[in-house]
Protein backbone atom coordinates (compact mmCIF):
# COMPACT_ATOMS: atom_id res chain seq x y z
CA UNK A 1 0.00 0.00 0.00
CA UNK A 2 1.13 3.54 -0.81
CA UNK A 3 -0.53 6.70 0.45
CA UNK A 4 -0.55 10.47 0.09
CA UNK A 5 -1.10 12.72 3.11
CA UNK A 6 -3.64 15.53 3.30
CA UNK A 7 -3.26 17.93 6.26
CA UNK A 8 -6.13 20.32 6.94
CA UNK A 9 -5.52 23.04 9.53
CA UNK A 10 -9.01 24.34 10.26
CA UNK A 11 -10.40 26.87 12.69
CA UNK A 12 -11.41 24.45 15.43
CA UNK A 13 -9.25 21.43 14.66
CA UNK A 14 -6.56 19.89 12.51
CA UNK A 15 -7.11 16.69 10.52
CA UNK A 16 -4.71 14.40 8.72
CA UNK A 17 -5.82 11.92 6.07
CA UNK A 18 -3.72 9.12 4.60
CA UNK A 19 -5.27 8.32 1.24
CA UNK A 20 -4.55 4.94 -0.32
CA UNK A 21 -4.65 6.06 -3.95
CA UNK A 22 -4.10 2.60 -5.40
CA UNK A 23 -7.32 1.32 -3.82
CA UNK A 24 -9.10 4.71 -3.70
CA UNK A 25 -9.86 4.58 0.01
CA UNK A 26 -8.96 6.41 3.22
CA UNK A 27 -6.32 4.28 4.95
CA UNK A 28 -6.18 6.24 8.21
CA UNK A 29 -7.13 9.57 9.78
CA UNK A 30 -6.21 11.54 12.88
CA UNK A 31 -7.40 14.80 14.38
CA UNK A 32 -6.79 17.18 17.26
CA UNK A 33 -8.57 20.34 18.38
CA UNK A 34 -7.19 23.78 19.15
CA UNK A 35 -8.48 26.82 21.02
CA UNK A 36 -9.47 30.27 19.80
CA UNK A 37 -8.68 33.48 21.67
CA UNK A 38 -11.67 35.81 21.24
CA UNK A 39 -12.48 39.36 22.37
CA UNK A 40 -15.53 41.62 22.38
CA UNK A 41 -13.79 43.90 19.87
CA UNK A 42 -13.95 41.17 17.20
CA UNK A 43 -10.55 39.68 17.97
CA UNK A 44 -10.16 36.04 16.94
CA UNK A 45 -6.63 34.66 17.26
CA UNK A 46 -4.59 31.48 17.62
CA UNK A 47 -0.98 30.61 18.29
CA UNK A 48 0.70 29.11 15.22
CA UNK A 49 2.43 26.63 17.51
CA UNK A 50 -0.97 25.12 18.34
CA UNK A 51 -1.32 23.97 14.74
CA UNK A 52 2.04 22.23 14.76
CA UNK A 53 1.22 20.51 18.03
CA UNK A 54 -2.15 19.47 16.59
CA UNK A 55 -0.49 18.00 13.50
CA UNK A 56 1.91 16.05 15.72
CA UNK A 57 -0.98 14.75 17.82
CA UNK A 58 -3.01 13.87 14.73
CA UNK A 59 -0.08 12.02 13.17
CA UNK A 60 0.53 10.10 16.40
CA UNK A 61 -2.97 8.63 16.07
CA UNK A 62 -2.04 7.04 12.75
CA UNK A 63 -0.09 3.75 13.01
CA UNK A 64 3.61 4.15 12.19
CA UNK A 65 3.43 1.46 9.49
CA UNK A 66 0.82 3.53 7.62
CA UNK A 67 2.78 6.77 8.03
CA UNK A 68 5.77 5.05 6.43
CA UNK A 69 3.76 4.42 3.24
CA UNK A 70 3.41 8.14 2.41
CA UNK A 71 4.92 9.31 -0.88
CA UNK A 72 3.78 12.99 -0.84
CA UNK A 73 2.11 15.62 1.35
CA UNK A 74 -0.39 18.41 0.66
CA UNK A 75 -1.60 21.06 3.11
CA UNK A 76 -4.96 22.82 3.38
CA UNK A 77 -5.33 25.77 5.76
CA UNK A 78 -7.91 28.22 6.98
CA UNK A 79 -7.73 31.26 4.73
CA UNK A 80 -6.71 34.85 5.44
CA UNK A 81 -4.82 34.23 8.72
CA UNK A 82 -1.75 36.45 9.16
CA UNK A 83 1.45 34.72 10.30
CA UNK A 84 4.23 37.34 10.75
CA UNK A 85 7.77 35.92 10.91
CA UNK A 86 11.17 37.44 11.64
CA UNK A 87 14.25 36.81 9.49
CA UNK A 88 14.92 33.52 11.29
CA UNK A 89 11.40 32.18 10.78
CA UNK A 90 10.16 32.83 14.33
CA UNK A 91 6.49 33.79 14.71
CA UNK A 92 6.28 37.34 16.05
CA UNK A 93 2.65 37.53 17.18
CA UNK A 94 -0.54 35.54 17.54
CA UNK A 95 -2.25 34.72 14.25
CA UNK A 96 -5.26 36.89 13.48
CA UNK A 97 -7.80 34.53 11.90
CA UNK A 98 -10.22 34.75 8.99
CA UNK A 99 -13.10 35.62 11.34
CA UNK A 100 -11.25 38.39 13.17
CA UNK A 101 -13.25 41.61 12.67
CA UNK A 102 -11.10 43.90 14.81
CA UNK A 103 -9.52 45.49 11.72
CA UNK A 104 -12.48 47.42 10.29
CA UNK A 105 -10.68 50.75 10.72
CA UNK A 106 -7.66 49.40 8.86
CA UNK A 107 -9.86 48.19 5.98
CA UNK A 108 -11.30 51.67 5.59
CA UNK A 109 -7.86 53.28 5.87
CA UNK A 110 -6.37 51.10 3.12
CA UNK A 111 -9.37 51.63 0.85
CA UNK A 112 -9.21 55.42 1.19
CA UNK A 113 -5.45 55.58 0.71
CA UNK A 114 -5.61 53.41 -2.41
CA UNK A 115 -8.30 55.53 -4.04
CA UNK A 116 -11.61 53.90 -3.22
CA UNK A 117 -13.63 50.79 -3.92
CA UNK A 118 -13.97 51.31 -7.67
CA UNK A 119 -10.20 51.41 -8.10
CA UNK A 120 -9.85 48.26 -6.00
CA UNK A 121 -12.30 46.42 -8.25
CA UNK A 122 -10.60 47.70 -11.41
CA UNK A 123 -7.06 46.81 -10.38
CA UNK A 124 -7.12 44.05 -7.77
CA UNK A 125 -10.60 42.61 -8.33
CA UNK A 126 -11.58 42.49 -4.63
CA UNK A 127 -12.42 44.94 -1.88
CA UNK A 128 -10.40 45.06 1.34
CA UNK A 129 -12.85 43.38 3.72
CA UNK A 130 -12.64 42.54 7.43
CA UNK A 131 -11.04 39.14 7.66
CA UNK A 132 -8.72 39.59 4.67
CA UNK A 133 -5.01 39.52 5.46
CA UNK A 134 -4.12 43.01 4.22
CA UNK A 135 -5.86 44.84 7.07
CA UNK A 136 -4.27 42.56 9.65
CA UNK A 137 -0.81 43.56 8.42
CA UNK A 138 -1.63 47.25 8.86
CA UNK A 139 -3.09 46.46 12.30
CA UNK A 140 0.24 44.98 13.41
CA UNK A 141 2.10 48.01 12.09
CA UNK A 142 -0.16 50.40 14.01
CA UNK A 143 -0.61 48.44 17.25
CA UNK A 144 2.68 46.52 17.54
CA UNK A 145 5.24 48.71 15.72
CA UNK A 146 8.20 47.11 17.48
CA UNK A 147 7.16 43.69 16.14
CA UNK A 148 6.36 45.02 12.67
CA UNK A 149 9.87 46.48 12.52
CA UNK A 150 11.26 42.95 12.98
CA UNK A 151 8.97 41.32 10.42
CA UNK A 152 10.71 39.80 7.41
CA UNK A 153 8.12 37.34 6.07
CA UNK A 154 4.33 37.29 5.69
CA UNK A 155 2.74 33.86 5.46
CA UNK A 156 -0.77 32.42 5.59
CA UNK A 157 -1.63 29.42 7.80
CA UNK A 158 -1.09 26.76 5.15
CA UNK A 159 2.10 28.51 4.01
CA UNK A 160 3.42 28.37 7.56
CA UNK A 161 2.80 24.63 7.76
CA UNK A 162 4.58 24.25 4.40
CA UNK A 163 7.49 26.24 5.87
CA UNK A 164 7.65 23.94 8.91
CA UNK A 165 7.59 20.91 6.58
CA UNK A 166 10.17 22.16 4.07
CA UNK A 167 12.05 25.18 5.45
CA UNK A 168 11.02 27.16 2.33
CA UNK A 169 8.94 30.35 2.10
CA UNK A 170 6.29 30.27 -0.64
CA UNK A 171 2.69 31.13 -1.44
CA UNK A 172 0.38 29.87 -4.20
CA UNK A 173 -2.20 31.86 -6.09
CA UNK A 174 -5.40 30.49 -4.56
CA UNK A 175 -4.69 31.30 -0.92
CA UNK A 176 -2.80 34.47 -1.93
CA UNK A 177 -5.95 35.85 -3.53
CA UNK A 178 -7.52 35.95 -0.06
CA UNK A 179 -4.94 38.44 1.20
CA UNK A 180 -6.59 41.28 -0.72
CA UNK A 181 -3.18 42.20 -2.17
CA UNK A 182 -3.25 40.11 -5.34
CA UNK A 183 -4.28 41.29 -8.79
CA UNK A 184 -6.75 38.51 -9.48
CA UNK A 185 -6.71 38.76 -13.26
CA UNK A 186 -2.96 38.28 -13.80
CA UNK A 187 -2.06 36.70 -10.42
CA UNK A 188 0.58 39.28 -9.44
CA UNK A 189 1.08 41.29 -6.25
CA UNK A 190 -0.33 44.81 -6.50
CA UNK A 191 2.74 46.86 -5.64
CA UNK A 192 0.78 50.09 -5.15
CA UNK A 193 -1.67 48.43 -2.77
CA UNK A 194 1.17 46.87 -0.80
CA UNK A 195 2.86 50.27 -0.62
CA UNK A 196 -0.24 51.81 0.96
CA UNK A 197 0.40 49.55 3.97
CA UNK A 198 4.20 49.88 3.97
CA UNK A 199 6.83 50.49 1.27
CA UNK A 200 8.74 47.37 2.36
CA UNK A 201 5.75 45.04 2.47
CA UNK A 202 6.15 43.69 -1.05
CA UNK A 203 9.65 42.46 -0.13
CA UNK A 204 8.14 40.47 2.77
CA UNK A 205 5.66 38.60 0.60
CA UNK A 206 6.95 35.22 -0.59
CA UNK A 207 7.42 34.20 -4.20
CA UNK A 208 4.38 32.89 -5.99
CA UNK A 209 4.46 29.26 -7.03
CA UNK A 210 2.24 27.60 -9.58
CA UNK A 211 0.88 24.14 -8.73
CA UNK A 212 3.60 22.43 -10.76
CA UNK A 213 6.34 24.20 -8.76
CA UNK A 214 5.50 22.54 -5.44
CA UNK A 215 6.52 23.81 -2.00
CA UNK A 216 9.63 21.67 -1.46
CA UNK A 217 10.36 18.36 0.22
CA UNK A 218 9.95 17.15 3.81
CA UNK A 219 13.05 18.10 5.79
CA UNK A 220 14.82 15.79 8.19
CA UNK A 221 13.62 17.85 11.15
CA UNK A 222 9.99 17.70 9.98
CA UNK A 223 10.24 13.99 9.24
CA UNK A 224 11.36 13.33 12.79
CA UNK A 225 8.79 15.70 14.29
CA UNK A 226 5.79 14.22 12.44
CA UNK A 227 6.94 10.65 11.92
CA UNK A 228 6.70 10.71 8.11
CA UNK A 229 9.30 9.88 5.43
CA UNK A 230 12.07 12.37 4.78
CA UNK A 231 12.47 13.87 1.31
CA UNK A 232 8.95 13.20 -0.01
CA UNK A 233 7.52 16.08 -2.09
CA UNK A 234 5.20 18.70 -0.62
CA UNK A 235 2.68 20.22 -3.04
CA UNK A 236 1.84 23.90 -2.96
CA UNK A 237 -1.39 23.17 -1.05
CA UNK A 238 -3.85 26.00 -0.65
CA UNK A 239 -6.65 27.58 1.35
CA UNK A 240 -9.30 25.28 2.76
CA UNK A 241 -11.87 26.35 0.18
CA UNK A 242 -9.43 25.79 -2.69
CA UNK A 243 -8.59 22.34 -1.37
CA UNK A 244 -12.28 21.56 -0.74
CA UNK A 245 -12.89 22.40 -4.40
CA UNK A 246 -10.41 19.67 -5.34
CA UNK A 247 -11.82 17.25 -2.77
CA UNK A 248 -15.36 17.67 -4.11
CA UNK A 249 -14.34 17.53 -7.76
CA UNK A 250 -15.15 21.20 -8.42
CA UNK A 251 -12.55 21.52 -11.17
CA UNK A 252 -14.53 22.25 -14.35
CA UNK A 253 -16.61 25.23 -15.48
CA UNK A 254 -20.12 25.17 -14.04
CA UNK A 255 -19.40 22.90 -11.08
CA UNK A 256 -20.57 24.32 -7.73
CA UNK A 257 -19.91 23.24 -4.12
CA UNK A 258 -21.30 24.36 -0.77
CA UNK A 259 -19.41 23.87 2.49
CA UNK A 260 -21.34 23.89 5.77
CA UNK A 261 -18.70 24.39 8.42
CA UNK A 262 -18.00 27.04 11.05
CA UNK A 263 -18.22 29.40 8.12
CA UNK A 264 -20.43 28.80 5.13
CA UNK A 265 -18.95 28.89 1.65
CA UNK A 266 -20.33 28.54 -1.83
CA UNK A 267 -17.87 28.35 -4.71
CA UNK A 268 -17.71 27.47 -8.39
CA UNK A 269 -14.81 26.68 -10.69
CA UNK A 270 -14.21 29.06 -13.58
CA UNK A 271 -11.59 28.99 -16.32
CA UNK A 272 -11.59 32.81 -16.37
CA UNK A 273 -11.64 35.54 -13.69
CA UNK A 274 -15.09 36.42 -12.33
CA UNK A 275 -15.32 39.91 -10.78
CA UNK A 276 -18.47 40.84 -8.83
CA UNK A 277 -18.68 44.62 -8.58
CA UNK A 278 -21.46 44.23 -6.01
CA UNK A 279 -18.93 42.62 -3.67
CA UNK A 280 -21.08 39.61 -2.76
CA UNK A 281 -18.84 37.08 -4.52
CA UNK A 282 -15.10 37.19 -3.80
CA UNK A 283 -12.91 37.00 -6.89
CA UNK A 284 -10.47 34.29 -5.84
CA UNK A 285 -8.09 32.11 -7.79
CA UNK A 286 -8.24 28.33 -7.56
CA UNK A 287 -5.27 26.13 -6.68
CA UNK A 288 -5.31 24.32 -10.01
CA UNK A 289 -4.66 27.18 -12.44
CA UNK A 290 -8.20 28.50 -12.63
CA UNK A 291 -10.44 30.82 -10.62
CA UNK A 292 -12.82 30.16 -7.76
CA UNK A 293 -15.55 32.81 -7.37
CA UNK A 294 -16.69 32.35 -3.79
CA UNK A 295 -19.21 33.49 -1.21
CA UNK A 296 -18.15 33.26 2.44
CA UNK A 297 -20.46 33.84 5.38
CA UNK A 298 -18.90 33.88 8.83
CA UNK A 299 -21.77 32.15 10.63
CA UNK A 300 -22.93 28.77 9.42
CA UNK A 301 -22.91 25.76 11.73
CA UNK A 302 -21.83 28.15 14.48
CA UNK A 303 -25.45 29.36 14.41
CA UNK A 304 -26.78 25.99 15.47
CA UNK A 305 -23.91 25.48 17.88
CA UNK A 306 -24.88 28.65 19.73
CA UNK A 307 -28.60 27.91 19.77
CA UNK A 308 -27.97 24.29 20.81
CA UNK A 309 -26.03 25.59 23.81
CA UNK A 310 -28.85 27.99 24.62
CA UNK A 311 -31.31 25.10 24.91
CA UNK A 312 -28.87 22.41 26.07
CA UNK A 313 -29.59 20.22 23.03
CA UNK A 314 -26.94 17.81 21.79
CA UNK A 315 -26.18 17.03 18.15
CA UNK A 316 -28.01 13.72 18.22
CA UNK A 317 -31.21 15.43 19.41
CA UNK A 318 -31.10 18.25 16.88
CA UNK A 319 -32.36 16.50 13.75
CA UNK A 320 -35.20 14.81 15.60
CA UNK A 321 -36.26 18.01 17.34
CA UNK A 322 -36.48 20.16 14.21
CA UNK A 323 -37.76 17.45 11.89
CA UNK A 324 -41.44 18.26 12.42
CA UNK A 325 -41.06 22.07 12.17
CA UNK A 326 -42.61 23.38 8.92
CA UNK A 327 -40.68 25.50 6.40
CA UNK A 328 -40.16 29.01 7.70
CA UNK A 329 -40.11 27.84 11.34
CA UNK A 330 -43.64 29.08 12.04
CA UNK A 331 -42.62 32.67 11.39
CA UNK A 332 -39.39 32.68 13.46
CA UNK A 333 -36.33 34.13 11.71
CA UNK A 334 -32.77 34.09 13.01
CA UNK A 335 -30.09 36.50 11.82
CA UNK A 336 -27.07 34.39 12.89
CA UNK A 337 -24.42 37.11 13.04
CA UNK A 338 -22.74 35.87 16.21
CA UNK A 339 -19.30 36.97 14.99
CA UNK A 340 -20.36 39.86 12.78
CA UNK A 341 -20.70 39.07 9.10
CA UNK A 342 -18.74 39.38 5.85
CA UNK A 343 -21.65 38.96 3.40
CA UNK A 344 -23.59 41.10 3.93
CA UNK A 345 -20.65 43.28 5.02
CA UNK A 346 -21.71 43.89 8.63
CA UNK A 347 -18.65 43.28 10.84
CA UNK A 348 -20.32 44.91 13.85
CA UNK A 349 -23.60 43.03 13.54
CA UNK A 350 -24.88 40.72 16.26
CA UNK A 351 -27.30 37.81 16.16
CA UNK A 352 -31.05 38.37 16.45
CA UNK A 353 -34.15 36.23 16.82
CA UNK A 354 -37.05 37.85 15.02
CA UNK A 355 -40.76 37.14 14.70
CA UNK A 356 -41.42 35.58 18.10
CA UNK A 357 -45.03 35.47 19.26
CA UNK A 358 -47.06 33.85 22.02
CA UNK A 359 -47.68 30.84 19.76
CA UNK A 360 -44.28 30.17 18.14
CA UNK A 361 -41.77 30.75 20.93
CA UNK A 362 -40.39 27.25 21.17
CA UNK A 363 -36.87 25.90 21.08
CA UNK A 364 -37.63 23.73 18.04
CA UNK A 365 -38.66 26.80 15.98
CA UNK A 366 -35.58 28.79 17.00
CA UNK A 367 -33.25 25.85 16.31
CA UNK A 368 -34.78 25.23 12.89
CA UNK A 369 -34.69 28.95 12.08
CA UNK A 370 -30.97 29.07 12.84
CA UNK A 371 -30.40 26.23 10.35
CA UNK A 372 -32.56 27.90 7.72
CA UNK A 373 -30.68 31.17 8.14
CA UNK A 374 -27.34 29.52 7.37
CA UNK A 375 -28.71 28.24 4.05
CA UNK A 376 -30.47 31.52 3.28
CA UNK A 377 -27.00 33.09 3.37
CA UNK A 378 -25.83 30.50 0.83
CA UNK A 379 -28.80 31.23 -1.41
CA UNK A 380 -27.75 34.87 -1.49
CA UNK A 381 -24.46 33.74 -3.05
CA UNK A 382 -26.16 31.33 -5.44
CA UNK A 383 -28.32 34.17 -6.76
CA UNK A 384 -25.23 36.30 -7.28
CA UNK A 385 -23.38 33.51 -9.12
CA UNK A 386 -26.38 33.16 -11.42
CA UNK A 387 -26.31 36.89 -12.17
CA UNK A 388 -22.62 36.53 -13.05
CA UNK A 389 -23.45 33.78 -15.53
CA UNK A 390 -22.68 30.73 -13.38
CA UNK A 391 -25.84 28.67 -12.95
CA UNK A 392 -25.80 25.58 -10.75
CA UNK A 393 -27.38 22.41 -12.09
CA UNK A 394 -26.23 20.49 -9.02
CA UNK A 395 -24.41 21.38 -5.78
CA UNK A 396 -21.86 19.19 -4.04
CA UNK A 397 -22.31 19.52 -0.28
CA UNK A 398 -19.41 19.19 2.15
CA UNK A 399 -18.38 20.26 5.66
CA UNK A 400 -19.66 19.08 9.03
CA UNK A 401 -23.25 20.16 8.35
CA UNK A 402 -23.44 17.86 5.33
CA UNK A 403 -23.49 14.85 7.66
CA UNK A 404 -26.97 15.88 8.87
CA UNK A 405 -30.05 14.65 7.02
CA UNK A 406 -31.93 17.86 7.89
CA UNK A 407 -29.11 20.13 6.69
CA UNK A 408 -28.93 18.25 3.39
CA UNK A 409 -32.64 18.55 2.66
CA UNK A 410 -32.66 22.19 3.73
CA UNK A 411 -29.86 22.94 1.26
CA UNK A 412 -31.81 21.35 -1.59
CA UNK A 413 -35.15 22.90 -0.66
CA UNK A 414 -33.94 26.46 -0.05
CA UNK A 415 -31.66 26.65 -3.10
CA UNK A 416 -34.06 24.70 -5.32
CA UNK A 417 -31.09 22.74 -6.70
CA UNK A 418 -30.32 19.02 -6.28
CA UNK A 419 -27.60 18.40 -3.71
CA UNK A 420 -24.95 15.70 -4.05
CA UNK A 421 -22.80 14.26 -1.28
CA UNK A 422 -19.10 13.68 -2.04
CA UNK A 423 -17.38 10.34 -1.55
CA UNK A 424 -15.50 11.66 1.50
CA UNK A 425 -16.70 14.31 3.98
CA UNK A 426 -13.23 15.67 4.80
CA UNK A 427 -13.03 17.33 1.40
CA UNK A 428 -10.29 19.85 2.19
CA UNK A 429 -7.92 17.21 3.55
CA UNK A 430 -8.72 14.90 0.64
CA UNK A 431 -8.21 17.73 -1.86
CA UNK A 432 -4.78 18.43 -0.39
CA UNK A 433 -3.93 14.73 -0.67
CA UNK A 434 -5.07 14.57 -4.31
CA UNK A 435 -3.05 17.65 -5.20
CA UNK A 436 -0.05 15.97 -3.56
CA UNK A 437 -0.68 12.81 -5.62
CA UNK A 438 -0.62 14.82 -8.85
CA UNK A 439 2.47 16.79 -7.80
CA UNK A 440 4.33 13.60 -6.86
CA UNK A 441 4.13 12.52 -10.51
CA UNK A 442 5.18 15.99 -11.69
CA UNK A 443 8.07 15.96 -9.19
CA UNK A 444 9.28 12.56 -10.39
CA UNK A 445 8.90 13.52 -14.08
CA UNK A 446 6.50 10.66 -14.62
CA UNK A 447 5.70 10.27 -18.30
CA UNK A 448 2.29 11.36 -19.49
CA UNK A 449 1.15 13.30 -16.42
CA UNK A 450 -2.34 14.57 -17.13
CA UNK A 451 -4.02 17.65 -15.67
CA UNK A 452 -4.76 17.94 -11.97
CA UNK A 453 -8.45 18.02 -12.87
CA UNK A 454 -8.12 14.57 -14.45
CA UNK A 455 -6.48 13.21 -11.29
CA UNK A 456 -9.17 14.76 -9.11
CA UNK A 457 -12.03 13.40 -11.19
CA UNK A 458 -10.55 9.91 -11.24
CA UNK A 459 -10.70 9.78 -7.43
CA UNK A 460 -13.68 11.95 -6.49
CA UNK A 461 -15.93 10.42 -9.13
CA UNK A 462 -15.00 6.84 -8.39
CA UNK A 463 -18.17 5.98 -6.46
CA UNK A 464 -21.88 6.62 -6.76
CA UNK A 465 -23.07 9.08 -4.12
CA UNK A 466 -26.42 10.14 -2.72
CA UNK A 467 -28.40 12.80 -4.59
CA UNK A 468 -30.99 14.84 -2.64
CA UNK A 469 -33.70 16.45 -4.76
CA UNK A 470 -35.62 19.58 -3.68
CA UNK A 471 -38.82 18.54 -1.93
CA UNK A 472 -42.35 19.84 -1.83
CA UNK A 473 -41.52 22.42 0.85
CA UNK A 474 -39.82 24.95 -1.44
CA UNK A 475 -42.66 27.51 -1.35
CA UNK A 476 -42.51 27.82 2.44
CA UNK A 477 -38.80 28.49 2.29
CA UNK A 478 -39.34 31.16 -0.37
CA UNK A 479 -41.41 33.12 2.14
CA UNK A 480 -38.84 32.48 4.87
CA UNK A 481 -36.03 33.78 2.63
CA UNK A 482 -37.99 36.96 1.87
CA UNK A 483 -38.42 37.61 5.61
CA UNK A 484 -34.72 36.96 6.20
CA UNK A 485 -33.70 39.42 3.48
CA UNK A 486 -36.21 42.02 4.71
CA UNK A 487 -34.95 41.83 8.31
CA UNK A 488 -31.38 42.32 7.13
CA UNK A 489 -32.43 45.37 5.10
CA UNK A 490 -34.22 46.90 8.10
CA UNK A 491 -31.48 46.20 10.66
CA UNK A 492 -28.44 47.09 8.55
CA UNK A 493 -28.49 50.79 9.58
CA UNK A 494 -28.12 49.72 13.22
CA UNK A 495 -24.81 48.01 12.53
CA UNK A 496 -23.14 50.51 10.20
DADA-V667152 format. One record per backbone hydrogen bond with DSSP energy under -0.5 kcal/mol. NH is the residue of the N-H (numbers start at 1). CO is the residue of the C=O. Records with the same first field share a line. If there is no record, write none. Layout:
NH->CO + CO
This chain:
3->69
4->19
5->72
6->17
7->74
8->15
9->7 + 76
10->8 + 13
14->32
15->8
16->30
17->6
18->28
19->4 + 17
20->18 + 25
21->2 + 19
22->2
24->20
25->20
27->18 + 25
28->18
30->16
32->14
34->12
37->45
38->36
39->43
42->39
45->37
46->95
50->47
51->47 + 48
52->48
53->49
54->50
55->51
56->52
57->53
58->54
59->55
60->56
61->57 + 58
62->59
66->63
67->63
68->64
69->66
70->67
71->3
73->233
74->5
76->7
77->238
78->9
82->96
83->81 + 155
84->82
85->153
86->90
89->86
92->84
93->84
95->46
96->82 + 94
97->44
100->97
101->42 + 99
102->42
104->101
107->103
108->104
109->105
110->106
111->107
112->108
113->109
114->110
115->111
116->111
120->116
121->117
122->118
123->119
124->120
125->120
126->120
129->127
132->129
133->178
134->179
136->132 + 133
137->133
138->134
139->135
140->136
141->137
142->138
143->139
144->140
147->144
148->144
149->145
150->147
151->147 + 148
152->85
153->85
154->204
155->83 + 153
160->156
161->157
162->158
163->159
164->160
165->161
166->162
167->163
170->168
171->207
173->209
176->172
177->173
178->175
179->176
180->177
183->188
184->124 + 182
187->183
188->183
190->181
191->189
194->190
195->191
196->192
197->193 + 194
198->194
201->198
203->200
204->200 + 201
205->201
206->154
209->171
213->210
214->210 + 211
215->234
216->234
218->232
219->165
223->219
224->220
225->221
226->222
227->223
228->223
229->67
231->218
232->229
233->71
234->216
235->73
238->75
240->77
243->239
244->240
245->241
246->242
247->243
248->244
249->246
250->245
251->249
254->269
255->252
256->394
257->267
258->396
259->265
260->258 + 398
261->259 + 263
264->297
265->259
266->295
267->257
268->293
269->255
270->291
275->273
276->274 + 281
277->275
279->276
282->280 + 294
284->282
286->290
291->270
292->284
293->268
294->282
295->266
297->264
300->262
301->261
302->262
303->300
304->300
305->301
306->302
307->303
308->304
309->305
310->306
311->307
312->308 + 309
313->308
317->314
318->314
319->315
320->316
321->317
322->318
323->319
325->322
329->326
331->328
332->329
333->354
335->352
336->334
337->335
338->336
339->340
340->337
341->346
346->341 + 344
349->346
352->335
354->333 + 352
361->357
362->360
366->362
367->363
368->364
369->365
370->366
371->367
372->368
373->369
374->370
375->371
376->372
377->373
378->374
379->375
380->376
381->377
382->378
383->379
384->380
385->381
386->382
387->383
388->384
389->386
390->385
391->389
393->391
395->418
396->256
397->395 + 420
398->258
399->425
401->260
402->399
403->400
404->401
408->404
409->405
410->406
411->407
412->408
413->409
414->410
415->411
416->412
417->412
419->468
420->395
421->466
422->397
427->425
430->426
431->427
432->428
433->429
434->430
435->431
436->432
437->433
438->434
439->435
440->436
441->437
442->438
443->439
444->440
445->442
446->441
449->446
455->451
456->452
457->453
458->454
459->455 + 456
460->456
461->457
462->459
468->419
469->467
474->471
477->473
478->474
479->475
480->476
481->477
482->478
483->479
484->480
485->481
486->482
487->483
488->484
489->485
490->486
491->487
492->488
494->491
495->491 + 492
496->492
